[in-house]
Amino acid sequence: MSQSVARMVAFSRSSVARAQNTLTKALYLKRISKLLEDEPEQVIKQFEELRQTFVKLDNFRILIVGELAKLKNPVSAWKVFTYNRPFVRLGGNQILSLISGKDQC
């Protein structure tokens, strides 16, 4: 408990460490519980909004670890995910074309 209090004091309100804190979760759950009793439709609306944000394809990131050069046609397997999205920015000026499988700058 003392660690939770220390984190609440040490970190800013917008920090991930504070958001994951037990005391923050307890406060959040109390608020949600009260809102469920008073306005259940509002809670459903908020969770639906959250779900819609999470399931957007633009919010997905895929990390592939392995020797892709050894695979036959490693890029074409991903075409299904790149429909109408031919390029993905990797950082800086490096862009990978998922359709052609070639780096372009």
N, C-alpha and C positions, 0 to 999 in steps of 0.2 A: 504494500500500500504506500509506503514511503517513497518507493521508486516512482510510482504513478504521480504522486504529488510533485516530486522533483521534476519530472518530465513536463508536467503542466506549467510549472514555473519557468523552466529552462527554455522551452521551445515556443515559437510564435503560434498564434491561432491557426495559421495556414500551413503549418508543417505536417509532414506525413507522420512523423514520430508522435506528435500530439494527437493526430486523428486516430491512430492505432491504440492509443492509451485506453486502459480499462475504464477510467473515470469518464472519458469522452464517450465511450460506447454505452456506458450506463445511462448517461444523460440523454443520448440519442434514443436509446430503447424506451426510456420513460416518455419522451416526447412522442415517439411513434405509437406507443401504447395508448396514450391519451387521445391522440389524433384518430386512432382506429375506433375508439369508443365514440368520439364526437362526430367525426367526418370520415367514415371508411372509404367513401368514393374519392376523396382527396388523396388518401394514401395509395389507392390503386392507380390513380392518375400519375402520381409522382413515380411509382415503381415502373409504370408503363413508359414514362418518359426516359427513365434510366435505362430500361431494357432497349428502347429504340436507339439510344446513344451507343450502347455496347454492340449491337448487332449490325451496325453500319460497316460495310465492307471496307470503307476508307479507314476505319479504326483498327483493322487487323494488320498485324505484322507477322511475317513468317521468317524464321531463322533456319537455314539449312546448314547442317554441319556434315561434311563428308567430302569425298572426292568425286564431284559431279562430272569431271572430265572423263571419268571411267564409265559413266552411264551412257547408253545409247539414247540419243535425243533427250537430253536432260531438260531442255527448255520447253519443248512442246508439251510436256506433261502438265505444265502450268498455264497453258493457254486458256483453259476453262476459267481460271481466276482473273485473267487479264482482259476479258471481253470489254471493249471500249476503254481500256486503260493500258495503252501500249507501253508507257514509260513509268518508271518508279524512280524518284530521286533518292539516291543513297547518301548524299551529303556532299557539300562543296559543289564542284562542277561535274562530278561523276554521275552519270545517268546510265542505268542499265535498261536496255530494251529487252523486255521479257518475251516479246514476240519473235524477234530476230536472233536473240541470244548474243548480241554484240554490244560492247561498251561504246558509248558515244559521248563526246565532250562538247 
